[in-house]
Amino acid sequence: MAAIGCVGRILIYHSTDNGFSWSWLISFVHGSHSRNPALAYIENYGQKWLVFVYELVTSDSSRSLQAIRVDPDDTSNWSSTTIDGGIVWTTPANELHPQITTDFPDFTGGVYFYVTYAKPSIDYYPVFFARSTDQAETWSTPENITGGSENTGLESRPEIAYCANNDDVYVAFSKPGWTGSVWAPQIWVTSNVNYGATGAWGTPVQVTTSDRNDSDPAIAAAWDSNTIVVLNTTDYGAPDNDVQVSYSTDGGANWDWWGSMPGWTYEGESHVDVAASHVASGRFHAVYRHNLPNPDGGDVWYSWANFDSPTAWSNPVDVDQGSTVSGYDYYPRPAIGINPSLPPANEAAIAWTSYAGPFYDVYFDSPSLIFADGFESGDQSEWSSVVP
């Protein structure tokens, strides 16, 4: 499934042939502007549900967080709920950026959905969490899980992951932390060991201690162990950003910083996303943008690591080799997921947006699209699948 925001309209496309072709599933507009969709899919007691959350803009000073669930086999069977309404906004340009995950397929009955997002307060961006225990019919009262109100000028941009090994939920976000010499934006992780239950969130743990600004975290958990990885962008001064790797092997109690992803340059790597296999002895899959000097734009890079070797990342593959348009700053963020019907070496699925002027195109790629042995490089038109 792919969710696309288009001039205030959310469009959902799906593929039934591993990404070779795509067709429209459902689209809608809500209020004056609907944007930033995030989606999750489950199969539960013979039912199928696609659930997506999105930011509803009603005015420059008012937002809400909405959820829709729809049966992909019968799109007339759908319902909508408000997770958080009446959010007072102070800066029209900033956004909620909700994220959603689920404990499917670890559980195939009584599946839960988990949502995180951040909204502005007087002087910081508190991180909130809500869950649904009835397949997105209702949601818990949003709970502030930030663990403090340290001042920051950066959006927290939380990311969420579920760990099947311990039935834990993890949220990573950015807020100021002490590096040993200065206060600077750092990456923090908080966990809930009771399926996201209210009041069960632990004290956030500071994962990074960089003197540089750390932001835009992505988090994933191994399916069969206590290993968790967090990837984030570290600012080494324009135009040099790096994607950094931190990891825990004890369920998030202790963290180690490993360093930059392989293939780092003095140009800039940023906007990382990460996903994990839904099988034992699987892989972490990461995708991120590599900036090229202006006006050359940038590329989309992919790398992976085995669950038992969270510091042994592969050399990056240039999935979007030679594309100048994907380096533009308008919508640079690639996203990655997994196809659980394929083995770990072939399960990664990547989507990204490229600006060709005057329109944006959404592209999709996976190792199985053209070559069975991995992502192919070469001219974009030869291998990428365009979502209509």
ChimeraX attribute file (.defattr): number of C-alpha atoms within 10 A of each C-alpha:
attribute: neighborCount
match mode: 1-to-1
recipient: residues
	/A:1	18
	/A:2	19
	/A:3	20
	/A:4	18
	/A:5	18
	/A:6	15
	/A:7	11
	/A:8	17
	/A:9	17
	/A:10	20
	/A:11	18
	/A:12	19
	/A:13	16
	/A:14	18
	/A:15	15
	/A:16	10
	/A:17	9
	/A:18	17
	/A:19	21
	/A:20	17
	/A:21	15
	/A:22	19
	/A:23	13
	/A:24	14
	/A:25	17
	/A:26	15
	/A:27	14
	/A:28	11
	/A:29	16
	/A:30	16
	/A:31	11
	/A:32	12
	/A:33	18
	/A:34	23
	/A:35	25
	/A:36	19
	/A:37	23
	/A:38	20
	/A:39	21
	/A:40	18
	/A:41	20
	/A:42	21
	/A:43	15
	/A:44	16
	/A:45	10
	/A:46	7
	/A:47	11
	/A:48	16
	/A:49	20
	/A:50	20
	/A:51	25
	/A:52	24
	/A:53	26
	/A:54	26
	/A:55	23
	/A:56	27
	/A:57	23
	/A:58	16
	/A:59	13
	/A:60	13
	/A:61	13
	/A:62	15
	/A:63	23
	/A:64	19
	/A:65	21
	/A:66	20
	/A:67	24
	/A:68	18
	/A:69	23
	/A:70	20
	/A:71	16
	/A:72	19
	/A:73	12
	/A:74	10
	/A:75	12
	/A:76	10
	/A:77	11
	/A:78	14
	/A:79	13
	/A:80	16
	/A:81	15
	/A:82	16
	/A:83	22
	/A:84	18
	/A:85	12
	/A:86	12
	/A:87	18
	/A:88	15
	/A:89	20
	/A:90	14
	/A:91	10
	/A:92	12
	/A:93	7
	/A:94	12
	/A:95	20
	/A:96	27
	/A:97	22
	/A:98	27
	/A:99	25
	/A:100	23
	/A:101	22
	/A:102	25
	/A:103	22
	/A:104	20
	/A:105	16
	/A:106	16
	/A:107	15
	/A:108	14
	/A:109	16
	/A:110	13
	/A:111	20
	/A:112	20
	/A:113	25
	/A:114	25
	/A:115	27
	/A:116	28
	/A:117	27
	/A:118	24
	/A:119	23
	/A:120	19
	/A:121	14
	/A:122	9
	/A:123	11
	/A:124	20
	/A:125	24
	/A:126	26
	/A:127	28
	/A:128	20
	/A:129	27
	/A:130	21
	/A:131	26
	/A:132	19
	/A:133	17
	/A:134	12
	/A:135	20
	/A:136	24
	/A:137	13
	/A:138	15
	/A:139	20
	/A:140	16
	/A:141	14
	/A:142	17
	/A:143	17
	/A:144	18
	/A:145	23
	/A:146	26
	/A:147	15
	/A:148	13
	/A:149	14
	/A:150	14
	/A:151	14
	/A:152	15
	/A:153	11
	/A:154	16
	/A:155	22
	/A:156	30
	/A:157	25
	/A:158	30
	/A:159	28
	/A:160	27
	/A:161	27
	/A:162	29
	/A:163	26
	/A:164	21
	/A:165	16
	/A:166	15
	/A:167	16
	/A:168	19
	/A:169	24
	/A:170	25
	/A:171	29
	/A:172	30
	/A:173	33
	/A:174	31
	/A:175	29
	/A:176	24
	/A:177	21
	/A:178	15
	/A:179	16
	/A:180	9
	/A:181	9
	/A:182	13
	/A:183	16
	/A:184	19
	/A:185	28
	/A:186	27
	/A:187	32
	/A:188	26
	/A:189	26
	/A:190	21
	/A:191	25
	/A:192	20
	/A:193	16
	/A:194	14
	/A:195	21
	/A:196	25
	/A:197	16
	/A:198	17
	/A:199	11
	/A:200	13
	/A:201	23
	/A:202	14
	/A:203	15
	/A:204	20
	/A:205	17
	/A:206	21
	/A:207	24
	/A:208	25
	/A:209	21
	/A:210	21
	/A:211	19
	/A:212	18
	/A:213	21
	/A:214	30
	/A:215	26
	/A:216	24
	/A:217	30
	/A:218	26
	/A:219	28
	/A:220	27
	/A:221	33
	/A:222	30
	/A:223	24
	/A:224	18
	/A:225	18
	/A:226	19
	/A:227	21
	/A:228	26
	/A:229	25
	/A:230	27
	/A:231	30
	/A:232	29
	/A:233	25
	/A:234	27
	/A:235	20
	/A:236	15
	/A:237	11
	/A:238	9
	/A:239	14
	/A:240	16
	/A:241	25
	/A:242	26
	/A:243	26
	/A:244	23
	/A:245	22
	/A:246	21
	/A:247	23
	/A:248	19
	/A:249	19
	/A:250	12
	/A:251	21
	/A:252	20
	/A:253	14
	/A:254	12
	/A:255	20
	/A:256	13
	/A:257	18
	/A:258	13
	/A:259	13
	/A:260	21
	/A:261	22
	/A:262	15
	/A:263	14
	/A:264	17
	/A:265	15
	/A:266	14
	/A:267	15
	/A:268	23
	/A:269	30
	/A:270	26
	/A:271	23
	/A:272	28
	/A:273	26
	/A:274	27
	/A:275	24
	/A:276	30
	/A:277	27
	/A:278	24
	/A:279	16
	/A:280	13
	/A:281	14
	/A:282	19
	/A:283	26
	/A:284	26
	/A:285	27
	/A:286	28
	/A:287	30
	/A:288	27
	/A:289	25
	/A:290	26
	/A:291	26
	/A:292	19
	/A:293	11
	/A:294	10
	/A:295	10
	/A:296	15
	/A:297	17
	/A:298	26
	/A:299	24
	/A:300	29
	/A:301	21
	/A:302	24
	/A:303	19
	/A:304	25
	/A:305	18
	/A:306	19
	/A:307	25
	/A:308	16
	/A:309	11
	/A:310	21
	/A:311	20
	/A:312	14
	/A:313	18
	/A:314	15
	/A:315	15
	/A:316	18
	/A:317	19
	/A:318	19
	/A:319	25
	/A:320	28
	/A:321	17
	/A:322	17
	/A:323	18
	/A:324	19
	/A:325	20
	/A:326	29
	/A:327	25
	/A:328	19
	/A:329	13
	/A:330	11
	/A:331	13
	/A:332	22
	/A:333	20
	/A:334	24
	/A:335	20
	/A:336	22
	/A:337	20
	/A:338	21
	/A:339	16
	/A:340	14
	/A:341	10
	/A:342	13
	/A:343	15
	/A:344	22
	/A:345	16
	/A:346	20
	/A:347	22
	/A:348	30
	/A:349	22
	/A:350	22
	/A:351	21
	/A:352	22
	/A:353	23
	/A:354	22
	/A:355	18
	/A:356	12
	/A:357	8
	/A:358	5
	/A:359	7
	/A:360	15
	/A:361	14
	/A:362	18
	/A:363	18
	/A:364	24
	/A:365	24
	/A:366	28
	/A:367	18
	/A:368	20
	/A:369	21
	/A:370	15
	/A:371	12
	/A:372	12
	/A:373	10
	/A:374	16
	/A:375	21
	/A:376	23
	/A:377	15
	/A:378	14
	/A:379	13
	/A:380	15
	/A:381	10
	/A:382	10
	/A:383	19
	/A:384	23
	/A:385	19
	/A:386	18
	/A:387	21
	/A:388	11
